[in-house]
Structures are given as structure tokens and as C-alpha cells.
Amino acid sequence: MNVVQNPKRTVSMSDVAQAAGVSQQTVSRVANGKTNVSPDTRKRVLKAMHTLGFRPNYAGRSLRQGSYHAVGLYVYDITEIGNFNMLKGILEATREPGYAVTMLERPEGSAFSLSEVSQRMAALPVDGMVIGMSRMATDFNEFVPQPGMNTVIVTMYSHPRCTTVDSDQYGCSYLVMNHLYGYGHRQIRFVAGPVHSIDSQFRERGWRDFMRDHNLELHEPIHGDWTANGGYEIGAKLAQDKQMTAIYVANDQMAMGVIAALRDAGLRVPEDISVVGVDDALEKTVPNVGLTTVRFDLVERGRVVFENVVNGPTGHPLAIRIPGKLIKRRSVAPAHPRT
């Protein structure tokens, strides 16, 4: 086997066949995992593939099989808890059917167009795509998915032509508010995330609706940046509010910052002020975390996303919302009038 290849030229099946002394059809059978090849011949072909650096042509295989056996994932900041755990769920779901995941990440601060994203993804060897929409796309309502390619958008907004999947960012607020209300809290403040965040928008919407449904005094929320330091700054301001008895914070990191600021101001949590967060994202980083929060099964969200992008709806697009679970810890106590 003394075949010498130009390292800049793609090795073909013909090259492998020549090196192994077999037909191209035999090389194709080995490359596609067919069993109708003798062990000795298979060994010889595999050795030639390894020596020459042969890679199967998946574009050609997809034409024969009708599938790349891969899905595309496009997100903003994969290090975010929600995106990272969703990816974990997608990867778990790909194991049994043997799918691969091709991922693109949106640069921070860049404009976001679903049409542009789908065009970029459609140029890659994928059968369908998942688009994470943490902030509103400029063309959301007008967007038409690529023909013949299932597209799932991860968002709370329903879409007329695409299935959407998300954790129930609105319903989680009712879990929190019912819990606080049951403890006698009526002066409940809300700490929101960034204005552009869709998750924060729906959490705020749930808080507003609950307050109005129960005829409670509504104070405009203060927007933070999802960080503990940002939460601390907001908590220092809220510590001056003599009427509030509880604070609903849009994520756990800000909630921990709020608690730190309240305690530095001489207030006790939960005896003076109750605090609830969202995400249940601190158990692995904060020892003995006592924060009451809402837990989302983000890995399950990834599995649901994969199932829908691979199989797709049989009729109209679906709007799938996965409920959260209230995790009761030590940061909520019965309301007492502030003195």
C-alpha cells in the first residue's frame, strides 16, 4: 500500500479502493457500516482509510439516505444556565438515534434576525434547527422557516409557522406569588432582569397579573443585570422601602445579592423580608443554599426541543410550555408589619 496523496486534496473512495485492492462499492459498504463484507476485506479497507485519512462524504450519504442525521442549534451565550442545560438535554436525546449537533453562537450585542440565522444554518449539513430566542428577533412575526426543514424556536412567544418550546416563564410567577400570598404578604416588590430579556418580561407579566387579580398595590419593578452585584445594588435601594414585606426576584443570582444588601442594612431574611428567586441554579456553587425558588427542568426542555425538531408537528405548530416547580427553603416566612 504505497499510495501517496497530496495532503491538500480530498481522499476519495476511488483512492481507498485502489489502496485496498477492492471496488468502490466495497469501500462504500464499509463506510456505511454494511455487514455484507468479509472480515478480512473490511480490515483491509479500514486500514486503507486510516492510512490515507479518508473521511466519508456525508453530503453524498445524505442524498442516498435522505438525512444528515444532525440538527443545528443557534443560541446567544452558551454559558447561560438555560442554554447550557438545554444543550445537555439535546445531546442526551441524540444518543440513541445517533444524531450530531452543529452549533452556532450569536455574538454579544449583535442584531438578531430569524431569517438570517435560518439561512446560515440551512447552509450547514443539518436536517432541522433549534433557535434560542432570549431576546426578540426583528422579524419574528414575518419569519418563514426554510422549506422542508423543521424549525423550533425556544421562546415564550407563540409563532404562526414554527413550534415554540420554553419553560413556563409566566406560570412560574403564579407559583411564587401564590406562595407569598399564602404567607400573608401583600406588599410584594419585583426585581426584573434586563429590559430586553424575554424570560424577565414574562415573569414580570405574571407578577403584574397576580397583583392586579388580587387588587394589590403595584410598585414598578427595578431592572437588574442578572448578576449578584446588580442584585446587591437593587437590594440596597429596596431596604429603604418601609412597606414591603417580600421581594420576588427574577433569578437566583440577583436574589442572593438582594439578600446580602438587606442583611447589610440590618434587615433579617426571612423574619423581616421574604425573598424568592427563579432558576434553582445555586446548589452546586452556594453551600447550604436557603433560597426559595422555582426550578425548571432545562434538560427536559432540551429533550422536548430535539423531539420536535426531529419529528415535527403533524398539524399546526405547537406552543409547548414546561411547568416549573416551587422549591421551598428558608427565605420565606409569614408577613409582619414593618416598623
N, C-alpha and C positions, 0 to 999 in steps of 0.2 A: 504494500500500500504506500506508494511513493508519489502520491498526487500532491503537487504544490499549488496552493491557491493564493491569488492576490488578496491580501488582507482587507483591501477596500471594496472587494467585490462580494456580493451576497452569495453564499454557498447554495447551490440548487440541489434538487433531488437527483438530477442527472449526474452531478458531481459525486454524490454519495453512492449512487448506483454503480458508477464506474469504479470507484474505490473499493466497493464491497463485492463487485463482480455479480451483481444481481440486476433485475429490471427495476425501472422506476416505479412500477406498480407494487413491487415487493417493498420498496422503501416507503411508499405511501401507506401500505398496510401496517408497517411497523410504526410509522409516525402517528398513525391514528389509533394505535392500540388494538389492532385486529388480531385475532387468535390463529388465523389460518396461515401461519408462518412457522417453519420448523425452528426449534430452539437454537440450533447451530447457525442457521441463517439469520435469525433475529440478533444473536450475539454479534455476528459479523457486521450487520447493518448498524447496530448501536455503536460499535467500536468506530466505524467509519464516521458516523455522525459526530461523535465526541472528538475525534482527531481533526476533522475539518471545521468544527464549530458550526455545525448545521443547526438552524432554527426553523421549525415548521412555519409555513406560510399560513397564518391564521386568517388572513383575508380570503385566501383561496378556500380554506376549510369552511369558513362561514358561508361561502357561496354554495358549497356542497351540502352543508348541514342546516343552513338557514338561520344560524345563530352564532354570535361570537362567544356566548356563554360568559358575558361580562356586563356589568352595569356601571354607569357613571354617577359620581357624587360630586356636587358642587356646593361648597359652604363658605361662609365667612368665619375665619379664625377657628381652626380645628381644635385648638387648645381649650375652647369654651367647654364647660362641663356637659352641656346638652349635646353639642356636636360630637364630642369625643365618645360619649357613651352611646349615642345613636350609631356612630361608625362601628363600635364594638358589636352592637346588635345586628347590624347589616352583615358584618364579617361572620358572625356566628351562623346567620341564616344561609350564607353562601356555602358553608362546608359540605353539607350533604349533597346538594345538586352540583357542586363543583364549579361555582361561579367565581369570577375575579371581580375586583372593584378598581376602577380607574377614577382618581380623584383630582379635582382642581380646587384651588383655594382663591377666594376673591381678595385682592389687595385692600388694605385698610383705607377707608376714605374714598374708594372708587365708586363711580356711579354704577347703579345696578339695573340691568335690563334683562328680563327673562328671554327675550328673543336673541340677544347677543350670546347669553350663556348657552342656550339650547343649540345655537349654530356651532359654537365652539365644541360642545360635547358631541354633537352629531357627526363631526369630522373624525372622531376617535372610534376605535373598534369596540363599541358598546351596543347592547340591544335595547336599553332603556336608560332613563336618567332620573336622579333624585336631585332636586334643587332646594337647598335650605334657604328660606327667606326670613332672616331675622329682622330685616327692615323692608319697607315697602318698595317693590320694584316700580320703575317709572311707567311700565307698560302692562301692569298686572291684569287689568280687565280686558285689554285688547289681545293679549298673548294667545297665539295659536301654536300648539305643540307640533314638533316635527312629524310629518306623516309616517305612520307605521311604527312609531317609537313611543312606547308608554312613558309618560312623564308624570312624576309625583312631586308635588310642591309641599315642603314642610312649613306649614303656616296655619294660623287660626282662621284666616280668611277663606271662605269657600270660593271656588273658581268654576266658571261655567263650562270649561272644557277639560280640566285636569282634576284628578283625585288629589285631595289635600289631606295630610295627616299631621296631627300635633297632639301634644299633651293638652289637657283642658285648662288653659290659662285663665279662662273666665270662671269656670266652675270651682277652681281652687280657692278663689276669693270667698265664695259662699261657704266652703269648708272652714276657712279661717274665721269669717265673720260670725257664723253660727256658733262657733266655739267661744269666741269672745263675748258675744251677746248672752250666751247661756251662763257666763260667769258674772253677768250684771253690768258689763261695760257698755256705755252709751257714747262717751266722748272718745272716739277711736280715730287716730290720725293714720294717714297712709304715706309711706315713703316710696316714691316711684323710682324706676330705673331711668335710663336716658330717654329723652323725648322720642327718638326715632325707633326705639325698641318695640316691636310688635307684642312680645311677651308682656312687657310692662303695660302697654296700652290696654290689653285685655284684662290683666289683673286689676288695673285701675278701674276699668269699666265695671267689673264685678263688684268692687268695693263701693263705687258710687251707687250702683243699682240697689245694693243691700241697704245702704244708708237711707236712700230715698224710700225704699219699700217699708222701712221701719220708722220713717219720719224722724230721723236722727240729724242733728246739726252737722253740716258738712263743711269742713275746712279744706281749702285747696291743698293738694299734696305738694311736697318738696321733691324735686327730681335729683337723684344722685347718679353715680357713675358705675354702679355695681361693686365698688371696692369697699373694704372695711374702713379705710381712711376717709372716703367720701361719706360713709355712714356715720363716722365719728363727728364730722363737721355738722351734719344734719342733726344728730342727737344732741349736740351742744346747744343748738337753737331751740329744739323742742323741749329741752329741760326747763326753759323759761315759761312754757305753757302750763298754767296752773289748773286748767280744767281737764286736760286729757288724763285718761286712766289706762289707755292701751295704745300701742303702735303696731300697725301691720306694715311690715317691710317687704319689698318686692323680691328680695333674695337674701340668703343666709349671711353672705359676707357683709353686706351693709347692716344687717340686723345685729351682728356681733359688734360692729363699730358703734351703732346706736347704743347698745347696752353699755359699752365701755364709757361712752360720753355721759350717759345718765348716772352711772356709778361715780364717775369723777365729779359730777355736780352734786353728789350727796344723796342721790335717789336710789332706792332699793328696787331691784328687779327679782321677783315679780311683786313684792309686797306693796310698792308704791305705783309702779308702772309695769304692765304686762307687755311682752313683746313676742311677736310671731314672725317667722321668716318663710321663705319658699325655696325649695330645691333639695333639702336634706343632703347637702354637699360637704359637710364638715367632719363627719365621723372619722375619716381617715387622717385628718390633719389637726383636729382640736380634741384633746383628751377630755373624756367625761363631758361631752357637749350637752348642755342642758336646754338648748333652744327648741321650743315647739315649732314645728314647721310642716310643710306639705312635701311629701315625697312623690316624685314622678318616676315611673319605670321607663327610663330612657332607653335601656337595652331592648325592652319590648317594643318601644316605638320604632327602633331600627328594624326589628324583625317584621313589623307590620308594614313598614315602608318597602322593604325588599319584596315581601309577598305581593304587594300591589303593583310594584314596578315590573315584576316578572310576569305575573298573571293578568293584571289589569282588570278593571271592572267589566262586567258583561253587558251593562246597560249605561246609564248615565254616570257621570263622575261622582265619586263618593266624597263625603266630608267626615273623616274619621277623627274623633276626639277621645283620647285615652284619659280616664279619670285619674286624679291624684289621690293620695291617702294622707289623712292628717296624722302626724306623728306627735303624740302628746308627751312633753317632757316637763321641765321645771320652770319655764319662763312665763307661765300664765297662772294668775291667782284671782280670787274674787275681787271685784272692783270696790274701792273705798274712796269716799270724797277726799280730794286733795285739800290740805290746809296751808 
